[in-house]
Amino acid sequence: MKTDNNVIDSSINENTSCIDECLNDISHNDEPPTKPGRYKKWTREYKYTFYFFILNFFFNTLINYDAGSVPVMLNWIQESFKFTSTELGVMGSLNYVSTVIFSAFWSYVFSNYSSKKSLNVSFLAIEVSLVLFGLAINKYMFFVAKFCKGYGQSGYALYFPVWVDIFAPPKHRNLWMAVIQSGLSVGGAVGYIVTSLFSYAGKYGWRYSVMTQALSIGITLVLFWMIPKQFIELKTSRDDIVNSDLCTCEKTVNNPSTSSMETKYVTDETNLDDESHFRNNFKVKRSHSLDVVVTPVHPPAQQKDISRVYSNFDSSMINSENPKCNKCFVSNPKQNRGSAKTKNMSTFRKYVFLLKSSIFILSALAISLVYFVIFGAQFWMTKIVVSHFNIEERKVFLVFSYIFMTSQITGLVCGSYLTDKIVYHYPNKPLYVDYVLITWASIVCLASIAMISYKSIMVLSIGNLVVFFYSVPITPVVLLRLLQSVDYALKPYATSIVMISLNVLGFIGGTLLPGIAVDVYKSDLAAVYTIYMPSLYHKAESRFEEYD
């Protein structure tokens, strides 16, 4: 082995040059799609990412259009095709039964195949289902159409949370998730309003509404085909995708005018100290992921692995093994081995691995029960108010469309913006976010108790406004925490578990159980008890997460 100073100096220069290249954003062939936070604003890359973010919002809005249109159609469809209340509940829930059945299938597809091609299949299945629904001539066509729509919707519902987690800017991650999720509320409200307007078109007005939804999705799909593949692909099967946007740790360097490191020559007796100095004397810049490649200066037996440096979002669900830094998550060889291990697991073992986490399960249940309340209210409250209080149908449409749209959209945007500000300004205080979640859950709990106790039109209207406003911002915060707490190889599977829970307990439960309660107890008010009782769980889950 050569030990002269010239050889060592040459090696150090190579090391410095390598790190300078990484810090200057020189791309590498094996690097995954970078996050928007790493792009300068209004470059080509940033524009395409933002453009696809907007398209995601429109996709989610149009896909969930029937969440608002179907409740308006219920009375027309029931009269024309002789549906019972239970059959209406079954028809409404079939969409979500199908979503549950195909969730595991789509998680495997997105982990192993092209995301863009997979989304094309998903959207085309939705288009076919809408055509079947709009042209239905008997009960069975409604059931088949709803089942097909669930198949297509399952793929997109699994895709967009993972896309946000990978591509969203660091300062607005919760906001981006909330905006796309608000498509569920906006779509429901738009469907509610448009279908109400089509009621003036006669007995075929509901069919015109469905075909309007199909045509709008087709136009959006054409715009989707124009986006380059690199801004769509998740590549979640790789273990080298990193998230360093929220790292605020900057180690000082002796020469602040450069982004390189300072090294000193030491003898073979102090090789370990030299290596420690090498690792600690470069600056980890925001919005960068570094591959630190170092040419060996010491004998192979003494050269330690210098790991890829990661930094990640700090939350109460991430247990960093680095006691000196609670603002970022720095990888080490053990964690790299763990990531490779999860990547090589079978599909069944990945699900078992995720289901062992009590916090993961409780958080998924919290998201599901939020949607049970929200979707149950959207699906049944119009019918309950019209039937029980004998109010003109169009007046109810107007009042509840205003409540559904304004409360959910403002709640999502304001709540997520507040959460992003707390996370950014208080990265060492994750409990601050928990306190906010507990406050929101407490308000929802009180409003639900009021609606159960005082069943008047005024209390139901104001109570729904409060419940929707404070419930909806809980879901993007909890969902992002779940995704940021697992390896990238597990993200599609984690999302599929959440989707299964959300659809079984949230959407299916919210549409089916209140209908059964009405038929069993022969009272529309039985649905009110069924819808709002689960909101009491929000408070308990938030408290458990705080102290776990």
NORNORGI-V721006 format. One line per field, one symbol per residue. burial: + if it has 24 or more other ideal C-beta (glycine too) atoms within 12 Angstrom, else -. A space follows every 10 residues. Layout:
burial=???
This chain:
burial=-------+-- ++--++-++- -++------- -++++++++- ----+--+++ +++-++++++ ++++++++++ ++++++++-- --+-+-++++ ++++++++++ ++++++++++ +---++-+++ ++++++++++ ++++-+---- -+++++++++ ++++++++++ ++++++++++ ++++++++++ ++++++++++ ++++++-++- ----++++++ ++++-++--+ +--+--+--- ++++++++++ +++++++++- +-------++ +++------- +--++--+++ ++++++++++ ++-+-+++-- -----+++++ ++++++++-+ -+--++++++ +---++--+- -++---+--+ +-+++-+-++ ++++++++++ ++++++++++ ++++++--+- +-+--+++++ +-++++++++ ++++++++++ -+++--+--+ -+++-+++++ ++++++++-+ ++--+-+-++ +-++++++++ ++++++++++ ++++++++++ ++++++++++ ++++++++++ ++++++++-- ---+++++++ +++++++++- ++--++--
